[in-house]
Amino acid sequence: CRSADHDHVMVSKVIIATMELSTYVQKGLQYLADPVQFSDKSFHSFIVAAFESLFSAPSDVTPLEHRDLKHIDLTLLKHCQAAATACILEAGKHNTDKAILSTCLEDCRFDVDRIEMFCTEYQKNKTKLETLLSGIGRCPPHVNEVSWRLEYQIKNCNIHKADQPAYLVALNVENSKEQCVEDIAFSCTMEQLQDLVGKLKDAAKSLERASQL
């Protein structure tokens, strides 16, 4: 009996890892599974609204505004919406079937009825979900290499004395979706280059802070 339980735990961990559900998402789903927080009616209204909000215009009603959910703490509701959205998108991204999704939800303490409600909405919206994901699958090219050289301009195009240093920068970029590589080159002054470097450093710091959350 112990061996069976151990095997079940191991399978559950693999499934969650495959769908890449973070601890925050798992906790939000556990709140959603709790009948003290969500009655059966509230749960059903929430799940339907969570799926509809993925495909509707921003002005349409979201789970945060649903009349059947007004009594639930807003902070908790936001957590659950983020968790449900992440779970739905991950399931769609991996083309998860009902059996695997059911096991994953069971690991997050969903009972049989709530698993069935969630999976029913998932199956009903699976085609629209695939369309949504295919539309946001495009990503900008990434930088493979950066090269530069210093150029000193003695005269400009009007044959006037310039005496101006300039940097010629080349970015070698690759678009993994289209499997193509190209070079993007530009010229800039020292001040412009310093401004660019400063903005890149700010972006790197922001990314580092975000990764620590």
SERO-4910 file (N, C-alpha, C, O; in steps of 0.05 Angstrom, whole numbers):
BEGIN
 pado doro    nc1    nc2    nc3   cac1   cac2   cac3    cc1    cc2    cc3    oc1    oc2    oc3
  Cys    A     17    -24      0      0      0      0     18     25      0     12     44    -14
  Arg    A     39     24     16     57     47     17     70     52    -10     73     75    -19
  Ser    A     77     30    -23     89     32    -49     71     46    -69     80     62    -85
  Ala    A     45     39    -68     25     51    -87     23     81    -82     23     97   -100
  Asp    A     22     89    -56     20    117    -49     45    132    -59     43    154    -70
  His    A     68    119    -55     93    132    -64     93    136    -94    101    157   -104
  Asp    A     84    116   -109     83    118   -138     64    140   -146     70    155   -166
  His    A     42    144   -132     22    164   -139     35    192   -135     31    210   -152
  Val    A     49    196   -114     62    222   -108     82    228   -130     84    251   -140
  Met    A     98    208   -138    119    212   -158    106    220   -185    116    238   -198
  Val    A     84    207   -193     71    213   -218     60    241   -217     62    256   -236
  Ser    A     48    249   -194     37    276   -191     58    297   -195     53    318   -208
  Lys    A     81    293   -183    103    313   -185    111    316   -214    116    338   -223
  Val    A    113    294   -229    121    295   -257    101    311   -273    108    328   -290
  Ile    A     75    306   -268     54    320   -283     55    350   -278     53    366   -296
  Ile    A     57    358   -253     58    386   -246     83    399   -259     81    421   -269
  Ala    A    105    385   -258    130    396   -270    126    399   -300    136    419   -311
  Thr    A    113    380   -313    109    382   -341     92    407   -348     97    420   -368
  Met    A     71    412   -333     54    435   -337     66    461   -325     55    483   -329
  Glu    A     88    458   -311    102    481   -300     85    499   -283     84    523   -286
  Leu    A     71    487   -264     55    502   -245     72    510   -221     82    493   -207
  Ser    A     75    536   -216     91    545   -194     77    541   -168     53    533   -167
  Thr    A     91    545   -146     79    542   -119     56    561   -116     36    555   -104
  Tyr    A     60    586   -126     39    606   -124     13    597   -139     -9    601   -128
  Val    A     16    585   -162     -7    576   -178    -20    553   -163    -45    552   -161
  Gln    A     -4    534   -153    -15    511   -139    -31    520   -114    -52    509   -108
  Lys    A    -20    540   -100    -34    550    -77    -61    563    -84    -81    560    -70
  Gly    A    -61    579   -106    -86    591   -116   -107    571   -123   -130    574   -118
  Leu    A    -98    549   -135   -117    527   -143   -127    513   -118   -150    504   -117
  Gln    A   -111    511    -97   -120    499    -72   -141    516    -58   -160    506    -47
  Tyr    A   -138    543    -60   -159    561    -50   -184    556    -65   -206    555    -54
  Leu    A   -182    554    -92   -205    550   -109   -219    524   -103   -244    522   -106
  Ala    A   -204    504    -95   -216    478    -89   -229    477    -62   -245    458    -56
  Asp    A   -224    497    -45   -234    497    -17   -264    505    -17   -270    527    -24
  Pro    A   -282    487     -8   -311    494     -7   -317    516     13   -338    528     11
  Val    A   -299    521     32   -303    543     51   -300    569     36   -315    588     42
  Gln    A   -282    571     17   -277    596      2   -297    598    -21   -307    620    -27
  Phe    A   -302    576    -35   -320    577    -58   -341    555    -56   -334    531    -54
  Ser    A   -366    563    -55   -388    543    -56   -388    531    -84   -374    541   -102
  Asp    A   -403    510    -88   -405    497   -114   -415    517   -135   -405    518   -158
  Lys    A   -434    534   -128   -445    554   -147   -424    574   -154   -420    581   -177
  Ser    A   -410    584   -133   -389    604   -137   -366    593   -154   -355    606   -172
  Phe    A   -359    568   -149   -338    555   -163   -345    553   -193   -329    559   -211
  His    A   -369    544   -199   -378    541   -227   -378    568   -241   -368    570   -263
  Ser    A   -388    588   -228   -389    615   -239   -360    625   -245   -355    638   -265
  Phe    A   -343    620   -226   -315    629   -229   -301    615   -252   -289    629   -269
  Ile    A   -304    589   -255   -291    574   -276   -301    583   -304   -285    587   -322
  Val    A   -327    585   -306   -338    595   -332   -328    622   -339   -320    627   -362
  Ala    A   -327    640   -319   -318    668   -324   -288    668   -330   -279    684   -346
  Ala    A   -272    650   -317   -243    649   -321   -237    642   -350   -219    653   -362
  Phe    A   -251    622   -360   -247    614   -388   -256    636   -407   -242    643   -427
  Glu    A   -280    648   -402   -291    668   -420   -273    693   -421   -270    706   -442
  Ser    A   -260    700   -398   -244    724   -397   -219    722   -415   -208    742   -423
  Leu    A   -210    697   -421   -187    693   -439   -194    701   -468   -176    708   -483
  Phe    A   -219    698   -476   -227    702   -504   -243    727   -508   -250    733   -531
  Ser    A   -251    741   -487   -268    764   -490   -253    790   -490   -229    791   -484
  Ala    A   -266    812   -497   -254    838   -498   -249    848   -469   -262    839   -451
  Pro    A   -229    865   -466   -222    875   -439   -245    888   -424   -246    889   -399
  Ser    A   -265    899   -439   -287    913   -427   -308    894   -415   -326    902   -400
  Asp    A   -307    868   -423   -327    849   -414   -322    841   -384   -301    847   -373
  Val    A   -343    829   -372   -342    822   -344   -321    800   -339   -319    780   -354
  Thr    A   -304    804   -319   -284    784   -311   -293    770   -285   -313    778   -273
  Pro    A   -279    749   -277   -286    736   -251   -286    755   -228   -301    751   -208
  Leu    A   -270    776   -229   -268    796   -207   -294    812   -205   -299    824   -184
  Glu    A   -310    813   -226   -334    830   -226   -360    813   -227   -382    825   -227
  His    A   -357    787   -227   -381    770   -229   -399    773   -205   -389    774   -182
  Arg    A   -425    775   -209   -444    780   -187   -444    757   -167   -450    762   -143
  Asp    A   -438    733   -175   -439    710   -157   -414    708   -140   -412    692   -122
  Leu    A   -394    726   -145   -369    725   -131   -363    750   -114   -341    754   -104
  Lys    A   -383    768   -112   -379    793    -98   -372    790    -69   -359    807    -57
  His    A   -381    768    -57   -377    763    -28   -349    753    -21   -341    751      2
  Ile    A   -333    745    -42   -307    734    -38   -286    756    -37   -287    775    -52
  Asp    A   -267    753    -18   -245    773    -15   -231    778    -42   -224    759    -56
  Leu    A   -228    804    -49   -217    811    -75   -189    801    -79   -181    792   -101
  Thr    A   -172    802    -58   -145    793    -60   -144    763    -66   -128    754    -82
  Leu    A   -161    748    -52   -162    719    -56   -172    713    -85   -162    695    -98
  Leu    A   -192    729    -94   -203    725   -120   -182    730   -142   -181    716   -162
  Lys    A   -166    751   -138   -145    757   -158   -124    734   -159   -115    727   -180
  His    A   -117    724   -135    -98    702   -134   -109    677   -149    -95    665   -165
  Cys    A   -134    671   -144   -147    648   -157   -150    652   -187   -146    633   -202
  Gln    A   -156    676   -195   -158    681   -224   -131    678   -238   -129    666   -260
  Ala    A   -110    688   -226    -83    685   -237    -75    656   -238    -64    647   -258
  Ala    A    -82    641   -217    -75    612   -216    -91    597   -237    -80    580   -252
  Ala    A   -117    602   -239   -134    587   -259   -125    594   -287   -124    576   -304
  Thr    A   -119    619   -293   -110    627   -319    -84    613   -327    -81    603   -349
  Ala    A    -65    613   -308    -39    599   -312    -43    569   -318    -31    558   -336
  Cys    A    -61    557   -303    -66    528   -306    -79    523   -333    -71    504   -347
  Ile    A    -98    539   -341   -112    536   -367    -92    539   -390    -92    523   -408
  Leu    A    -75    560   -389    -56    564   -410    -35    543   -412    -27    534   -434
  Glu    A    -26    533   -388     -6    511   -388    -18    486   -400     -5    471   -415
  Ala    A    -43    480   -392    -56    456   -403    -59    458   -433    -54    438   -447
  Gly    A    -66    482   -443    -69    486   -472    -42    484   -486    -40    473   -508
  Lys    A    -21    495   -473      5    495   -486     16    467   -490     29    461   -510
  His    A     10    449   -470     20    422   -472      0    403   -484      4    378   -485
  Asn    A    -23    414   -494    -45    397   -505    -52    375   -486    -55    352   -493
  Thr    A    -55    383   -460    -60    364   -439    -88    350   -442   -107    363   -449
  Asp    A    -88    324   -438   -114    310   -440   -128    311   -413   -117    320   -393
  Lys    A   -153    301   -413   -170    302   -390   -158    286   -366   -159    295   -343
  Ala    A   -146    263   -372   -135    246   -351   -112    260   -336   -111    260   -311
  Ile    A    -94    272   -351    -71    286   -338    -80    311   -323    -71    316   -301
  Leu    A    -98    326   -336   -109    350   -323   -124    343   -297   -121    356   -277
  Ser    A   -139    321   -298   -154    312   -274   -135    305   -251   -140    313   -228
  Thr    A   -114    291   -257    -94    284   -237    -80    308   -225    -76    310   -201
  Cys    A    -74    327   -242    -61    352   -233    -80    367   -214    -71    377   -193
  Leu    A   -106    369   -222   -125    383   -205   -130    368   -178   -134    380   -157
  Glu    A   -129    342   -180   -132    325   -156   -110    331   -136   -114    332   -112
  Asp    A    -86    334   -147    -63    341   -130    -66    368   -117    -53    373    -96
  Cys    A    -82    385   -129    -87    412   -118   -113    411   -101   -124    432    -95
  Arg    A   -122    387    -93   -144    383    -74   -172    388    -86   -190    392    -70
  Phe    A   -175    387   -112   -201    388   -124   -216    362   -119   -204    341   -120
  Asp    A   -242    364   -112   -258    339   -110   -267    331   -138   -262    345   -157
  Val    A   -281    308   -139   -288    296   -165   -306    315   -180   -303    319   -205
  Asp    A   -326    327   -167   -345    345   -181   -331    370   -192   -337    378   -215
  Arg    A   -313    381   -177   -299    405   -187   -279    399   -209   -276    415   -227
  Ile    A   -267    376   -208   -250    367   -230   -266    364   -255   -258    373   -277
  Glu    A   -290    352   -253   -307    348   -276   -316    375   -288   -316    378   -312
  Met    A   -323    394   -270   -331    421   -280   -309    435   -295   -313    446   -316
  Phe    A   -285    434   -283   -261    447   -295   -255    434   -322   -251    448   -342
  Cys    A   -254    407   -323   -248    393   -347   -269    397   -369   -262    397   -393
  Thr    A   -294    399   -361   -315    404   -380   -311    430   -395   -314    432   -419
  Glu    A   -305    451   -379   -300    478   -391   -275    477   -408   -274    491   -429
  Tyr    A   -255    462   -399   -230    460   -414   -235    447   -442   -226    458   -462
  Gln    A   -249    425   -442   -255    411   -467   -273    429   -485   -269    429   -510
  Lys    A   -292    443   -473   -310    460   -489   -294    483   -502   -302    491   -525
  Asn    A   -274    493   -489   -259    516   -500   -232    509   -512   -216    527   -518
  Lys    A   -226    484   -515   -199    476   -523   -192    486   -551   -169    495   -555
  Thr    A   -210    486   -569   -204    496   -596   -198    526   -596   -178    535   -608
  Lys    A   -214    541   -581   -209    570   -579   -183    575   -564   -168    595   -571
  Leu    A   -176    558   -545   -151    561   -530   -127    556   -548   -107    571   -547
  Glu    A   -129    536   -565   -107    531   -584   -103    554   -604    -81    561   -611
  Thr    A   -125    565   -612   -124    588   -631   -111    612   -617    -94    626   -628
  Leu    A   -119    617   -592   -107    638   -576    -77    635   -573    -62    654   -577
  Leu    A    -68    611   -566    -40    606   -561    -24    607   -587     -1    617   -586
  Ser    A    -35    599   -609    -21    600   -634    -17    629   -643      3    636   -656
  Gly    A    -35    647   -634    -33    675   -641    -13    690   -625     -3    711   -634
  Ile    A     -6    680   -601     14    694   -584     40    679   -583     57    686   -567
  Gly    A     43    660   -601     68    644   -601     91    658   -614    114    648   -612
  Arg    A     87    680   -627    108    694   -641    125    709   -621    114    722   -602
  Cys    A    151    709   -625    169    724   -607    189    739   -623    196    731   -645
  Pro    A    198    762   -612    218    778   -627    245    763   -629    250    745   -613
  Pro    A    261    770   -648    287    757   -651    305    762   -626    302    782   -613
  His    A    323    743   -621    342    747   -598    370    752   -609    377    744   -631
  Val    A    386    766   -593    412    774   -601    432    752   -597    435    741   -575
  Asn    A    447    744   -619    468    724   -617    495    737   -610    510    726   -594
  Glu    A    500    759   -622    526    771   -619    525    801   -624    508    811   -640
  Val    A    542    816   -611    544    845   -615    573    852   -623    592    843   -610
  Ser    A    576    868   -644    603    877   -652    602    907   -656    581    918   -662
  Trp    A    624    920   -653    625    949   -657    653    958   -665    673    944   -662
  Arg    A    654    982   -677    680    994   -683    677   1024   -682    655   1035   -686
  Leu    A    698   1037   -676    699   1066   -673    706   1079   -700    726   1071   -713
  Glu    A    691   1098   -708    696   1112   -733    699   1142   -727    684   1154   -712
  Tyr    A    719   1153   -739    723   1182   -735    717   1197   -761    730   1193   -781
  Gln    A    697   1214   -759    688   1229   -783    703   1256   -784    699   1272   -766
  Ile    A    718   1259   -805    733   1284   -808    716   1305   -822    716   1328   -814
  Lys    A    701   1297   -842    683   1316   -856    656   1303   -859    653   1279   -861
  Asn    A    635   1320   -860    608   1310   -864    602   1310   -894    619   1316   -911
  Cys    A    577   1304   -901    569   1302   -929    570   1329   -944    571   1329   -968
  Asn    A    570   1351   -929    572   1377   -941    601   1387   -943    605   1411   -948
  Ile    A    620   1369   -939    649   1375   -941    656   1395   -920    676   1410   -923
  His    A    642   1396   -898    649   1414   -875    664   1397   -855    660   1373   -852
  Lys    A    682   1410   -841    697   1397   -820    679   1387   -798    663   1402   -788
  Ala    A    682   1362   -790    664   1350   -770    680   1343   -745    672   1351   -723
  Asp    A    702   1329   -748    718   1320   -725    700   1307   -703    701   1315   -680
  Gln    A    685   1288   -712    665   1275   -694    670   1245   -693    669   1231   -713
  Pro    A    674   1234   -669    676   1204   -667    648   1192   -667    629   1204   -657
  Ala    A    645   1169   -678    619   1155   -679    624   1125   -676    645   1115   -684
  Tyr    A    605   1112   -665    607   1083   -661    589   1069   -681    565   1076   -684
  Leu    A    599   1049   -695    583   1032   -713    578   1006   -698    597    990   -693
  Val    A    553   1001   -692    546    977   -676    530    958   -694    512    967   -709
  Ala    A    536    932   -693    522    912   -708    511    891   -689    526    879   -673
  Leu    A    485    885   -691    472    864   -676    466    841   -694    452    843   -714
  Asn    A    477    817   -687    470    793   -702    447    780   -687    450    771   -665
  Val    A    424    779   -701    399    770   -688    388    745   -702    392    742   -726
  Glu    A    374    729   -687    362    704   -698    333    702   -691    326    706   -668
  Asn    A    316    697   -711    288    691   -706    284    661   -706    284    649   -728
  Ser    A    280    650   -683    279    621   -680    254    609   -694    255    587   -704
  Lys    A    232    625   -695    208    615   -707    211    613   -738    203    593   -750
  Glu    A    224    633   -750    227    634   -779    254    622   -786    260    619   -810
  Gln    A    271    615   -767    297    603   -771    314    619   -790    325    609   -810
  Cys    A    316    645   -785    333    662   -801    350    680   -784    343    686   -761
  Val    A    374    686   -794    393    703   -780    398    728   -797    401    726   -821
  Glu    A    400    751   -784    406    776   -798    422    795   -781    423    791   -756
  Asp    A    434    814   -793    449    835   -779    434    861   -780    424    870   -800
  Ile    A    433    874   -757    421    901   -754    443    920   -746    455    917   -725
  Ala    A    449    939   -763    472    957   -758    461    986   -755    442    994   -768
  Phe    A    475   1001   -737    467   1029   -734    492   1044   -724    511   1033   -714
  Ser    A    491   1070   -728    512   1088   -720    502   1106   -697    479   1114   -698
  Cys    A    519   1112   -678    511   1130   -656    535   1145   -645    558   1136   -649
  Thr    A    530   1167   -633    551   1183   -620    557   1170   -593    544   1152   -584
  Met    A    578   1180   -580    585   1170   -553    562   1174   -534    556   1157   -517
  Glu    A    550   1198   -535    528   1204   -516    504   1185   -521    492   1175   -502
  Gln    A    498   1179   -546    476   1161   -552    482   1133   -543    465   1118   -533
  Leu    A    507   1125   -547    515   1098   -538    514   1096   -507    506   1075   -497
  Gln    A    523   1117   -493    521   1117   -464    492   1115   -455    486   1102   -435
  Asp    A    475   1129   -469    446   1128   -462    435   1100   -466    420   1090   -450
  Leu    A    443   1087   -489    434   1060   -494    443   1041   -473    428   1024   -464
  Val    A    469   1043   -466    481   1025   -446    466   1029   -419    461   1009   -405
  Gly    A    461   1054   -412    447   1059   -387    419   1046   -386    411   1035   -366
  Lys    A    404   1048   -409    378   1036   -410    379   1006   -409    362    993   -397
  Leu    A    399    994   -421    402    965   -420    409    955   -392    399    935   -383
  Lys    A    425    971   -378    431    964   -350    406    966   -333    402    949   -315
  Asp    A    389    986   -337    364    988   -322    346    964   -328    334    953   -310
  Ala    A    345    956   -353    329    933   -361    339    908   -347    324    891   -338
  Ala    A    366    905   -346    378    881   -334    372    880   -304    366    859   -293
  Lys    A    373    904   -291    366    905   -262    337    898   -257    331    884   -237
  Ser    A    319    907   -274    291    902   -271    286    872   -274    270    860   -260
  Leu    A    299    860   -294    296    831   -299    307    815   -275    295    795   -267
  Glu    A    329    824   -263    340    810   -240    321    811   -216    318    792   -202
  Arg    A    309    835   -212    290    838   -190    266    820   -194    256    808   -175
  Ala    A    256    819   -219    232    803   -225    237    774   -221    220    759   -212
  Ser    A    262    765   -227    269    736   -224    271    728   -194    270    704   -188
  Gln    A    273    747   -176    276    742   -148    249    742   -133    248    735   -110
  Leu    A    227    749   -147    201    750   -134    191    722   -129    169    719   -118
***
